Amino acid sequence: MSTKEKLFAVLISPSRKYWDSYYQACKESEKAGERSFLHDLKEFAHLKKGEDNNFAAYQKGITRQLYFEKVNGESKMLNVPSTTYWLVDKKEYIGIGIIRHRMTKAIEEYGANIGYAIRLGKRNQGYGTILLRFLLQEAYRFKINPALITCSEDNIASKTLIEHAGGILRDKLPSTEHGKPITLCRYWVRTDPKSIQKNKRS
Ligand SMILES: CC(C)(COP(=O)(O)OP(=O)(O)OC[C@H]1O[C@@H](n2cnc3c(N)ncnc32)[C@H](O)[C@@H]1OP(=O)(O)O)[C@@H](O)C(=O)NCCC(=O)NCCS
């Protein structure tokens, strides 16, 4: 058993019990100037300043993801149902994962079925590997197989994570991240129990 397997992490639905810890992680991310939307309460849960330390408002904001999309030549805001999870270890919030239940053209081009982030200070300790495995299991429950997962070509940690989970590169697309041009790698990752087991690293 590797040290990574010794981490006592579980996947939960966002819970009031861990709210302070999650809120702290968002503040850490903001302070560090990191632009991970999953740790940005304004972007992810559509909260305004002043209501951003409010678990009930957060819960309401995370059930959907909003995407601009051209429909018959018109720019429309589409609403995509999503499920959010937190990875926690004992009393601490560790990371966040999201499953988008359906694809739109915009999501295919710059989003994914699954997104994730580990809080600053807890990275490179094996939590991302555990989190992605849990999310693949959840995606399978929702009949998403394979799942589309994407990352910027220079996001080495995320690329490694996806490839170790059996990700097959579908293609690379020119895209943008926070206004900067990037190359987006799009992967298909199988979510069935056999594939997850096969790709489990011991
Ligand atoms: C991507 C992310 C979730 C990875 O989580 P993590 O907890 O650091 O991942 P792990 O510790 O399980 O490491 C996974 C692999 O990546 C490697 N890795 C982790 N951080 C790395 C880094 N900074 N540079 C190079 N390799 C790295 C690890 O060595 C490990 O490989 P191994 O299994 O061969 O040892 C985390 O870096 C993160 O939250 N990043 C910001 C948000 C983000 O980019 N999300 C993905 C959007 S596409």
The ligand as a MOL file (V3000), in Angstrom:
LIG
                    3D

  0  0  0     0  0            999 V3000
M  V30 BEGIN CTAB
M  V30 COUNTS 48 50 0 0 0
M  V30 BEGIN ATOM
M  V30 1 C -4.4930 19.1550 -10.4880 0
M  V30 2 C -4.5910 18.8880 -8.9780 0
M  V30 3 C -6.0440 18.5910 -8.6280 0
M  V30 4 C -3.7280 17.6750 -8.6370 0
M  V30 5 O -3.9620 17.3330 -7.2760 0
M  V30 6 P -2.8040 16.7430 -6.3450 0
M  V30 7 O -3.3800 16.4260 -5.0410 0
M  V30 8 O -1.6430 17.6420 -6.3840 0
M  V30 9 O -2.4580 15.3800 -7.1350 0
M  V30 10 P -1.6180 14.1430 -6.6010 0
M  V30 11 O -0.8410 14.5170 -5.3900 0
M  V30 12 O -2.5370 12.9810 -6.5100 0
M  V30 13 O -0.5940 13.9460 -7.7990 0
M  V30 14 C -0.9970 13.3950 -9.0300 0
M  V30 15 C 0.2530 13.1980 -9.8840 0
M  V30 16 O 0.7150 14.4690 -10.3540 0
M  V30 17 C 2.0490 14.6870 -9.9360 0
M  V30 18 N 2.1620 16.0810 -9.5350 0
M  V30 19 C 1.4430 16.7000 -8.5760 0
M  V30 20 N 1.7930 17.9960 -8.5280 0
M  V30 21 C 2.7340 18.1660 -9.4760 0
M  V30 22 C 3.4760 19.3020 -9.9190 0
M  V30 23 N 3.2890 20.5050 -9.3700 0
M  V30 24 N 4.3700 19.1260 -10.9170 0
M  V30 25 C 4.5410 17.9300 -11.5040 0
M  V30 26 N 3.8590 16.8010 -11.1360 0
M  V30 27 C 2.9700 16.9480 -10.1340 0
M  V30 28 C 2.2700 13.7650 -8.7530 0
M  V30 29 O 3.6250 13.4170 -8.5880 0
M  V30 30 C 1.4110 12.5850 -9.1110 0
M  V30 31 O 2.1040 11.7290 -10.0010 0
M  V30 32 P 2.5330 10.2600 -9.4660 0
M  V30 33 O 1.2180 9.5380 -9.2280 0
M  V30 34 O 3.3270 9.7180 -10.6020 0
M  V30 35 O 3.3030 10.4610 -8.2140 0
M  V30 36 C -4.0620 20.0900 -8.1530 0
M  V30 37 O -2.7740 20.4070 -8.5660 0
M  V30 38 C -4.9300 21.3170 -8.2530 0
M  V30 39 O -5.8910 21.4630 -7.5150 0
M  V30 40 N -4.6170 22.2560 -9.1830 0
M  V30 41 C -5.3790 23.4830 -9.3560 0
M  V30 42 C -6.7220 23.2260 -9.9790 0
M  V30 43 C -6.6100 22.4990 -11.2820 0
M  V30 44 O -5.6560 22.7060 -12.0310 0
M  V30 45 N -7.6020 21.6450 -11.5550 0
M  V30 46 C -7.6470 20.8910 -12.7890 0
M  V30 47 C -8.2900 21.7210 -13.8070 0
M  V30 48 S -8.1440 20.9310 -15.3470 0
M  V30 END ATOM
M  V30 BEGIN BOND
M  V30 1 1 1 2
M  V30 2 1 2 3
M  V30 3 1 2 4
M  V30 4 1 2 36
M  V30 5 1 4 5
M  V30 6 1 5 6
M  V30 7 2 6 7
M  V30 8 1 6 8
M  V30 9 1 6 9
M  V30 10 1 9 10
M  V30 11 2 10 11
M  V30 12 1 10 12
M  V30 13 1 10 13
M  V30 14 1 13 14
M  V30 15 1 14 15
M  V30 16 1 15 16
M  V30 17 1 15 30
M  V30 18 1 16 17
M  V30 19 1 17 18
M  V30 20 1 17 28
M  V30 21 1 18 19
M  V30 22 1 18 27
M  V30 23 2 19 20
M  V30 24 1 20 21
M  V30 25 1 21 22
M  V30 26 2 21 27
M  V30 27 1 22 23
M  V30 28 2 22 24
M  V30 29 1 24 25
M  V30 30 2 25 26
M  V30 31 1 26 27
M  V30 32 1 28 29
M  V30 33 1 28 30
M  V30 34 1 30 31
M  V30 35 1 31 32
M  V30 36 2 32 33
M  V30 37 1 32 34
M  V30 38 1 32 35
M  V30 39 1 36 37
M  V30 40 1 36 38
M  V30 41 2 38 39
M  V30 42 1 38 40
M  V30 43 1 40 41
M  V30 44 1 41 42
M  V30 45 1 42 43
M  V30 46 2 43 44
M  V30 47 1 43 45
M  V30 48 1 45 46
M  V30 49 1 46 47
M  V30 50 1 47 48
M  V30 END BOND
M  V30 END CTAB
M  END
